[in-house]
Amino acid sequence: MLKKSKVLGTILLVLLLCLGSLTTAFTTDTNEHGALVGSETNPVQLGINKIFRMPAGTNVPESTFRFTAKPISVDEDESGEAIATMPALNNLEVIFENANATVAPDGSIATVTDVSGNIFQNVKFPHAGIYVYEITENVLTSEVTGGSDDLLIYSKAVYEITVYVANNRADAGTYVSAVGIYNIRDEAGMLLTNEDKVDKITFTNDYVKTNNVTDPTKGSTLFVSKDVAGDLANREQHFDFSITVTTPSIVPNENVPAYFKAYIVDNNIVLTDLTDNAKDDIISPDGRYIMVSTKGATEFSLKHGQRLVFVDTPVGTSYAVTEVAATNYEAEHVITTNNVAGGTIETLATGTQFVGEVNNSAAYTNTRNFVAPMGLSLNNLPFIVLILLALGALITFIVVKVRNRKYYN
């Protein structure tokens, strides 16, 4: 693998190392051939970069990511005897504890980054030469404090590093004078070409947390509720809604479910007959929950005291709810995200909202108040009669006056 390009790279690096030995100091840097170059007084140091991504609103789990540095060859000798002389590299882990994530400008993805210590720290190479290692993420020994339903996507990247070890001028030992880094496979494990030379080692992991709920009467990952208020409110009337639910963007397509489960809870009782709440084609085969699509809008209905309760939406899921306008009712809603409630909004649509770690909801209230009719009231009838009598007397007086004038004229 990469033999020809590496031979040419080796020749160029050897020439550079000879020139580097004439200088008194050299800071670790990247040369035009894509290699990190150091000096006897400032040997090359190399760490492993870890990028940990998750939907915004996720609490960063305490995590330890470990890596494996597999010895490949010494001076192009891949025999077991040669490999047995290669020393183990150090600092092959990155730890996140109480880490704070940086949220992307669009507010959807949060990222935590760190770098391991120098993997050559305290490493004693037996002699000068060219040592090749393959570095991968060790999935079996990495630890993330998450639940069994959480999604953690490990990096499948593979890096090959060529370590150039030179003799000290006093022949008192060796030092790492240069390192060439080749990205052999990308994060998805796809084989790359021999032109993929990089200046650092980076592994990216994606994490999506799901707080699965077993009893929809005691908890939820998200719910939509309906309250009906007012003197003339019909608490048996069902109000129509539409909801669109989308999984976090970092979830691979193959991990996106076709639907999320949503139960109808009526005054703390899970309904088993959902015919008044949804069409038959989106009710689960056992009739216990509504299958809310991840590919488009899902229609449902709620009456007073009912909630549409989700039990499996991961943190970072986006949703948008719209209520169909109901005659004689005024609608308003309150959005709660990650236990923080917003103000009352007097609209039918929530706009795009996101699911946080705990307590996420869209609480709708429809109000129908008593409005006095515009017709006559019996309480005012005596006053109306008096007004009519007064008007009648006035008209009679005017008519009599007019006739008298005509008579005398």
C-alpha positions as CSV (number, residue, x, y, z in Angstrom):
1,M,0.0,0.0,0.0
2,L,1.3,3.4,-1.0
3,K,4.8,1.9,-1.6
4,K,5.9,4.0,-4.6
5,S,4.8,7.3,-3.1
6,K,6.3,6.4,0.2
7,V,9.7,5.5,-1.3
8,L,9.8,8.9,-3.0
9,G,8.7,10.6,0.2
10,T,11.4,8.7,2.1
11,I,14.1,10.0,-0.2
12,L,12.9,13.6,0.0
13,L,12.6,13.4,3.8
14,V,16.1,11.9,4.2
15,L,17.5,14.8,2.2
16,L,15.5,17.2,4.4
17,L,16.7,15.5,7.5
18,C,20.3,15.9,6.4
19,L,19.8,19.6,5.9
20,G,17.9,19.8,9.2
21,S,20.9,18.3,11.0
22,L,23.0,21.4,10.1
23,T,20.7,23.7,12.0
24,T,20.8,24.3,15.7
25,A,17.0,24.5,16.4
26,F,13.9,23.5,14.5
27,T,10.3,24.0,15.7
28,T,7.8,21.3,14.6
29,D,6.3,22.4,11.3
30,T,4.8,21.0,8.1
31,N,7.1,21.1,5.0
32,E,6.1,21.3,1.4
33,H,6.0,17.5,1.2
34,G,3.3,17.2,3.8
35,A,5.5,16.0,6.6
36,L,5.9,17.3,10.1
37,V,9.5,18.2,10.7
38,G,11.4,18.8,13.9
39,S,14.9,19.0,15.2
40,E,17.1,17.4,17.9
41,T,16.2,20.2,20.3
42,N,12.6,20.3,19.3
43,P,11.6,16.9,18.0
44,V,8.2,16.3,16.4
45,Q,5.3,16.0,18.7
46,L,2.0,14.5,17.5
47,G,-1.4,14.2,19.2
48,I,-4.6,12.5,18.1
49,N,-7.5,15.0,17.5
50,K,-11.0,14.0,18.6
51,I,-14.1,15.7,17.3
52,F,-17.3,14.7,19.2
53,R,-20.5,15.9,17.6
54,M,-24.1,15.8,18.9
55,P,-27.4,17.6,18.4
56,A,-27.6,21.0,20.2
57,G,-29.2,20.7,23.6
58,T,-27.4,17.4,24.5
59,N,-25.5,17.2,27.7
60,V,-22.0,16.0,26.8
61,P,-21.5,12.5,28.2
62,E,-18.4,11.7,30.1
63,S,-16.4,9.7,27.6
64,T,-13.0,8.1,27.0
65,F,-12.0,7.4,23.4
66,R,-9.0,5.1,23.0
67,F,-6.9,4.4,19.9
68,T,-4.7,1.6,18.7
69,A,-1.3,2.1,17.1
70,K,-0.5,-1.1,15.2
71,P,3.2,-1.6,14.2
72,I,3.6,-2.2,10.5
73,S,7.2,-2.1,9.5
74,V,10.8,-1.0,10.3
75,D,12.8,0.2,7.4
76,E,10.3,-1.5,5.1
77,D,10.8,-4.8,7.0
78,E,7.4,-6.3,7.8
79,S,8.7,-9.5,9.4
80,G,7.6,-10.5,12.8
81,E,11.1,-10.1,14.2
82,A,11.3,-6.6,13.0
83,I,7.9,-5.6,14.2
84,A,8.7,-7.1,17.6
85,T,11.4,-4.4,18.1
86,M,9.0,-1.5,17.5
87,P,8.0,0.3,20.8
88,A,4.4,1.0,21.8
89,L,3.2,4.5,21.4
90,N,1.8,6.5,24.3
91,N,-1.1,8.8,25.1
92,L,-3.5,6.9,22.9
93,E,-6.7,8.3,24.4
94,V,-8.9,11.4,24.7
95,I,-11.1,12.0,27.7
96,F,-14.1,14.3,28.0
97,E,-15.2,15.2,31.5
98,N,-17.7,18.1,32.2
99,A,-17.0,19.3,28.7
100,N,-18.9,22.3,27.2
101,A,-19.9,22.0,23.6
102,T,-19.7,24.7,21.0
103,V,-23.0,25.1,19.0
104,A,-22.8,25.6,15.3
105,P,-24.1,28.9,13.8
106,D,-27.3,27.2,12.6
107,G,-28.0,26.0,16.1
108,S,-28.4,22.4,15.2
109,I,-25.1,20.7,16.0
110,A,-22.9,21.0,19.1
111,T,-19.2,20.0,18.9
112,V,-16.6,19.1,21.6
113,T,-13.0,18.9,20.5
114,D,-9.8,17.8,22.2
115,V,-6.4,16.4,21.5
116,S,-4.4,13.6,23.1
117,G,-1.0,14.1,24.6
118,N,2.1,13.5,22.5
119,I,2.0,9.9,21.3
120,F,5.9,9.9,21.1
121,Q,6.2,11.0,24.8
122,N,8.7,8.8,26.6
123,V,8.9,6.4,23.6
124,K,12.4,4.8,23.2
125,F,13.1,3.8,19.7
126,P,15.9,1.1,19.6
127,H,17.7,2.7,16.7
128,A,17.4,5.2,14.0
129,G,15.3,4.3,11.0
130,I,11.9,4.6,9.5
131,Y,9.0,3.2,11.6
132,V,5.5,2.8,10.2
133,Y,2.4,2.5,12.4
134,E,-1.3,2.2,11.6
135,I,-3.6,4.2,13.9
136,T,-7.3,3.4,14.3
137,E,-10.0,4.1,16.9
138,N,-10.5,1.2,19.4
139,V,-14.2,0.8,19.6
140,L,-14.0,-2.1,22.1
141,T,-12.2,-0.1,24.8
142,S,-13.8,3.3,24.3
143,E,-16.3,4.3,27.0
144,V,-19.3,6.6,26.7
145,T,-21.7,7.1,29.7
146,G,-24.9,6.8,27.6
147,G,-28.0,4.7,27.6
148,S,-28.5,1.4,25.7
149,D,-30.8,3.2,23.1
150,D,-28.3,6.0,22.4
151,L,-26.7,6.1,18.9
152,L,-22.9,6.4,18.9
153,I,-21.2,6.3,15.5
154,Y,-17.5,5.6,15.8
155,S,-15.0,6.7,13.3
156,K,-13.8,4.1,10.8
157,A,-10.9,6.3,9.7
158,V,-7.4,4.7,9.3
159,Y,-4.2,6.6,9.4
160,E,-0.7,5.4,8.6
161,I,2.2,7.4,10.0
162,T,5.8,7.1,8.9
163,V,8.1,8.0,11.8
164,Y,11.6,9.1,10.9
165,V,13.9,8.5,13.8
166,A,17.3,10.1,13.7
167,N,20.5,9.8,15.8
168,N,21.5,12.6,18.1
169,R,24.7,14.3,17.1
170,A,26.4,13.1,20.2
171,D,25.2,9.5,19.5
172,A,23.5,9.6,22.9
173,G,20.2,8.4,21.6
174,T,17.6,9.1,19.0
175,Y,14.8,11.6,18.4
176,V,11.7,11.9,16.1
177,S,12.9,14.2,13.3
178,A,9.9,13.9,10.9
179,V,6.5,12.3,10.6
180,G,4.5,11.7,7.4
181,I,0.8,11.2,7.9
182,Y,-1.4,9.3,5.4
183,N,-5.2,9.1,5.7
184,I,-5.8,5.6,4.3
185,R,-9.6,5.3,5.0
186,D,-12.1,8.1,5.6
187,E,-14.5,8.4,8.6
188,A,-16.9,6.0,6.8
189,G,-14.2,3.5,6.2
190,M,-13.9,4.2,2.4
191,L,-10.5,3.5,0.9
192,L,-8.7,6.8,-0.1
193,T,-6.0,7.4,-2.7
194,N,-2.3,7.8,-2.0
195,E,-2.6,11.5,-2.4
196,D,-4.5,11.9,0.9
197,K,-1.6,13.3,2.9
198,V,-2.6,15.3,6.0
199,D,-0.9,17.2,8.7
200,K,-2.8,15.7,11.7
201,I,-4.7,12.7,12.8
202,T,-8.4,13.3,13.4
203,F,-11.3,11.0,14.4
204,T,-14.9,12.2,14.5
205,N,-17.7,10.6,16.5
206,D,-21.4,11.4,16.3
207,Y,-23.7,10.9,19.3
208,V,-27.4,11.0,19.5
209,K,-29.2,10.6,22.9
210,T,-32.6,9.0,23.2
211,N,-34.4,9.0,26.6
212,N,-36.8,6.1,25.8
213,V,-39.9,6.1,28.0
214,T,-41.6,2.9,28.9
215,D,-44.8,4.4,30.5
216,P,-46.4,7.3,28.5
217,T,-48.5,8.2,31.6
218,K,-45.4,9.0,33.6
219,G,-43.0,10.6,31.1
220,S,-42.4,11.5,27.5
221,T,-39.7,12.7,25.2
222,L,-42.2,15.2,23.7
223,F,-45.9,15.7,23.9
224,V,-48.7,17.9,22.4
225,S,-51.6,18.7,24.7
226,K,-55.1,20.2,24.4
227,D,-57.1,22.1,26.9
228,V,-60.4,23.7,26.2
229,A,-61.6,26.7,28.2
230,G,-64.5,29.1,28.3
231,D,-68.2,29.3,29.3
232,L,-69.5,27.8,26.1
233,A,-66.5,25.4,25.4
234,N,-67.4,22.0,24.2
235,R,-65.0,19.6,26.0
236,E,-66.1,16.7,23.9
237,Q,-65.1,18.3,20.6
238,H,-62.0,17.0,18.9
239,F,-59.6,19.6,17.4
240,D,-57.5,18.8,14.4
241,F,-53.7,19.1,14.2
242,S,-50.8,18.4,11.9
243,I,-47.3,17.6,13.0
244,T,-44.0,17.2,11.2
245,V,-41.1,15.4,13.0
246,T,-37.6,15.3,11.7
247,T,-34.6,13.3,13.1
248,P,-31.3,15.2,13.9
249,S,-29.3,15.9,10.8
250,I,-26.3,13.9,12.0
251,V,-28.3,10.6,12.1
252,P,-27.3,8.5,9.1
253,N,-30.1,7.7,6.7
254,E,-29.9,4.0,7.6
255,N,-30.6,4.8,11.2
256,V,-33.6,7.0,10.6
257,P,-36.8,5.2,11.7
258,A,-39.8,5.2,9.4
259,Y,-41.9,6.6,12.3
260,F,-42.0,7.5,16.0
261,K,-44.4,6.1,18.5
262,A,-47.0,8.5,19.9
263,Y,-49.7,7.4,22.4
264,I,-52.9,9.2,23.2
265,V,-53.1,9.8,27.0
266,D,-56.5,11.0,28.2
267,N,-56.5,12.2,31.9
268,N,-53.6,9.9,32.7
269,I,-55.0,6.9,30.9
270,V,-53.5,5.5,27.7
271,L,-56.3,5.1,25.2
272,T,-56.7,1.8,23.3
273,D,-59.3,3.0,20.9
274,L,-57.7,5.7,18.7
275,T,-60.4,5.9,16.0
276,D,-61.4,9.5,17.1
277,N,-57.7,10.6,17.1
278,A,-56.2,9.4,13.8
279,K,-56.9,7.6,10.6
280,D,-56.7,3.8,10.5
281,D,-53.7,3.7,8.3
282,I,-51.4,5.4,10.8
283,I,-52.6,3.5,13.9
284,S,-50.2,0.7,14.9
285,P,-51.3,-2.9,14.1
286,D,-52.0,-3.5,17.8
287,G,-54.0,-0.3,18.0
288,R,-52.1,1.2,20.9
289,Y,-50.2,4.1,19.3
290,I,-50.0,6.5,16.3
291,M,-47.2,6.0,13.9
292,V,-45.9,9.6,13.4
293,S,-44.0,9.7,10.1
294,T,-40.4,11.0,9.8
295,K,-40.9,11.7,6.1
296,G,-43.8,14.2,6.2
297,A,-46.8,15.6,8.0
298,T,-49.0,13.4,10.3
299,E,-52.6,14.4,11.1
300,F,-54.2,13.7,14.5
301,S,-57.0,15.0,16.7
302,L,-57.2,15.8,20.4
303,K,-60.0,16.8,22.7
304,H,-59.9,18.5,26.2
305,G,-57.5,16.7,28.6
306,Q,-55.7,14.6,25.9
307,R,-52.1,14.5,25.0
308,L,-50.1,13.1,22.1
309,V,-47.2,11.5,23.9
310,F,-43.9,10.6,22.2
311,V,-41.7,8.0,23.8
312,D,-38.7,7.6,21.5
313,T,-37.8,10.9,19.9
314,P,-34.0,11.6,20.3
315,V,-32.5,14.8,21.6
316,G,-32.2,17.3,18.7
317,T,-35.3,16.1,16.9
318,S,-37.1,19.0,15.3
319,Y,-40.9,19.3,15.1
320,A,-43.6,21.7,14.0
321,V,-47.2,21.6,15.0
322,T,-50.1,23.4,13.4
323,E,-53.7,23.4,14.7
324,V,-56.6,23.7,12.2
325,A,-58.7,26.8,13.1
326,A,-61.9,26.0,14.9
327,T,-65.0,28.2,14.6
328,N,-65.8,30.3,17.6
329,Y,-62.5,29.3,19.4
330,E,-59.4,31.4,20.0
331,A,-56.1,29.3,20.0
332,E,-52.9,29.9,21.9
333,H,-49.9,27.7,22.9
334,V,-46.9,27.5,25.1
335,I,-43.7,25.8,24.0
336,T,-41.5,24.1,26.6
337,T,-38.0,23.0,25.6
338,N,-35.6,21.2,27.9
339,N,-37.7,22.2,31.0
340,V,-37.8,25.9,30.0
341,A,-41.2,27.3,29.1
342,G,-41.7,30.2,26.8
343,G,-44.4,32.8,26.8
344,T,-48.0,32.3,25.5
345,I,-48.3,32.6,21.7
346,E,-51.6,33.4,20.2
347,T,-51.1,31.5,16.9
348,L,-52.1,28.1,15.5
349,A,-48.6,27.1,14.4
350,T,-45.5,26.5,16.6
351,G,-42.9,27.0,13.9
352,T,-39.8,24.7,14.1
353,Q,-39.0,23.6,17.7
354,F,-36.4,21.2,19.0
355,V,-36.5,18.3,21.6
356,G,-34.1,18.8,24.5
357,E,-33.1,16.3,27.2
358,V,-36.2,16.7,29.4
359,N,-39.7,18.2,29.5
360,N,-40.5,19.1,25.9
361,S,-44.0,20.1,24.9
362,A,-46.4,22.1,22.9
363,A,-49.4,22.9,25.1
364,Y,-52.5,24.2,23.2
365,T,-55.5,26.0,24.8
366,N,-58.7,26.8,22.9
367,T,-61.1,29.3,24.4
368,R,-64.7,29.9,23.7
369,N,-66.3,32.7,25.9
370,F,-69.9,33.8,26.2
371,V,-70.8,36.7,23.9
372,A,-74.0,38.6,24.6
373,P,-76.5,38.4,21.7
374,M,-77.2,41.6,19.8
375,G,-81.0,41.2,20.0
376,L,-83.5,42.6,22.6
377,S,-83.2,41.8,26.3
378,L,-86.4,41.3,28.4
379,N,-84.6,43.3,31.2
380,N,-84.7,46.4,29.0
381,L,-88.3,46.0,27.8
382,P,-90.0,48.5,30.3
383,F,-87.5,51.2,29.2
384,I,-88.2,50.5,25.5
385,V,-92.0,50.7,26.1
386,L,-91.6,54.1,27.8
387,I,-89.5,55.4,24.9
388,L,-92.0,54.2,22.4
389,L,-94.9,55.8,24.3
390,A,-93.0,59.1,24.5
391,L,-92.3,59.0,20.8
392,G,-96.0,58.2,20.1
393,A,-97.1,61.2,22.2
394,L,-94.7,63.5,20.4
395,I,-95.9,62.4,17.0
396,T,-99.5,62.8,18.1
397,F,-98.9,66.3,19.4
398,I,-97.2,67.3,16.1
399,V,-100.0,65.9,14.0
400,V,-102.7,67.8,16.1
401,K,-100.8,71.1,15.8
402,V,-100.5,70.7,12.0
403,R,-104.2,70.0,11.7
404,N,-105.2,73.0,13.9
405,R,-103.1,75.4,11.7
406,K,-104.8,74.1,8.6
407,Y,-108.3,74.5,10.2
408,Y,-107.8,78.1,11.2
409,N,-106.2,79.1,8.0
